[in-house]
Amino acid sequence: MQKKTVKRLLGALSAACLFGAHAAQAANVKITPLGSHDGEFCPLDRALVLEDPDGTRLLYDPGRTVAGAEDPRLGKIDAVLVSHMHGDHVGDRHISAVNVGECGKPEFSVVAVPITNAAGIAHGKGAKIVTGSEMPKFFSGKLKELGGDPAASELVRFGANRMVGGVRVTTVPAAHSNGIAGAMIGGQLGELMDAAGLTAYAGPPTGYVLTFSNGLVVYLSGDTGITSEQEIVVGQYYETDLVVINIGDTFTTGPAEAAWVVNNLVQPGSVIVSHANEVATRGGEVVAGTRTASFLELVEMAAHVPLSGRTMSFDDAGECIEGC
């Protein structure tokens, strides 16, 4: 981890030498959570928009809290990233607008299957969908069904890279499941699969490692348990600076396990909590006794809560410069 330490020291020195606040801000990566309720971190919040200094904008796991392609918070989107095919990540249904219902019980009133929210947003925005495993062919079919370009669904597998604007995108292993529900397939086949309690094979689930044009390396964990790749690939090879990690327990790592991953395996400069499956905040403040509160107490680096609509800016070493 010595290279990582040197990188952060150089990053801090470089930031100090930038000419003026405008120049410093221009070199940072912006991350904006798109949750169900403004200023809060709610149970099904997954979606993030990550913006490179060159203006490239990536939407990660739009799930149920993005109100389709017409959601005014989206702006320009160059690519949609989907870690796996579960409804809370790909979007089997979604909100009609922000702040509808309560944080603890948002109203996901818009049915998005069989197309999925992710495919609908990509088509509506003229964006790519960049995924790993066996997911690209599924999304290619959905884009074709919408009248779009099937080739806009692009593959990037473990150890490979694909450029989206100035951002280098790769996928990394996740320990989870990745079945496609019958409702996403549609028709008689989908109905038969649902009746039999079966899901279609979509290959292994993934996380992402994104390398931005300013040098910042971000690990998006998707849904995962503890894996050896988090140390060897994510931490040592990619020298990740910022981690977005799930802490929801039962379905993924819990707060103690997730804290151990970032403290001992990845060792980033900072971390953003994700996938808590709880009302984590009220009035923008972390609720005592929650998984989120527990995680924040256990981590040994700067940790940030993704309040919906609040943009955070990170330098090349993973330090939050503004909005945290």
Phi, psi and omega in degrees: 000007182294321178301320181296319180296316179298318179301318182292322177295317178295322178297318178296319179294319179297317180298323181292336183267355180295146184274096173087160183295326182294317179296319180296318181293324182295335183271000185263156174267132180258134179234122182237115175289140176241084181266186184281336184223128183305134173075008182234166173241103190255169191303320185257016179290123179227325195288140173224144166253125180247123185244122177287155175304336179276001178098352176298132184235124181247135175255122183254128175043070183299329173054223186258354188258007171254128186277057178068188183294340182271002178302119185295345181283344187289312188064207178289134175233126180267329179205147174252131178249133180232121183285324179194175195266012177290148189301328182284354178248316180273336178092086173278337173205171182202170178294154174274334179196161179292146174073016176275132186079200181246159180306317181284346180210072178295157179261101178269073192273346183263118179280128185249356179270151008274359185288318187084148179297320182300312181293321179296320179292315181301315179295314182296330182264357184064034184258162171282161164243120182246112183220169178249195177055225180257014184286327184303321181295322177300310182292328176301318178296321180292319178297320178297319179298328179278355182089013180265193183265113179301331181289351177286349173270112189244147182262138165218115184260173183308130177085351178260169180225151173218134180271134169237105189059232179268010185253127175270125186245131169222162175251152178227157183297149172228146178262096184198201174238169187204055179271147175264117182294152180303325181297333178280339177276319176079174176067194183294321179300315179298319179296318180294321179295316178299318181296328180272356181072031183249154172236156179279153181282128179240015183078176181294149175291165183225163158246181178232148164241123182247128176248115186271166187292342176271001179100350179294133176247124185240131174257121174257112192286342191062218172253122183205158165266192178285133178228153177294332180298335179297329176275307190286312185272303185290314183278306187279311184287306183277346179051057186298137182262329185222132181242134168251111190232140178286142180227018194289344180067162182062302181269337181214188173303144172275179184298322180292317180294318180296320177296321179295322179300310184286326181289322191247332185258305184273316179054059180280175175287327178202171186217147173245127179285147181213162169052052182277341178056045182198164168282095188276335182225155169225125185062027179081002180253139181295133181280129180298143177085359180276167174299322180298315179298319179297314180300315182299328179285333187269334185284150186256004177234176179300132181234139187232143180261129184278083178286127187303129177087350180267118181276129175251140179245133183236138176278186186290345179259004179087012178273133178284122184264329184204143171091003182256000000 
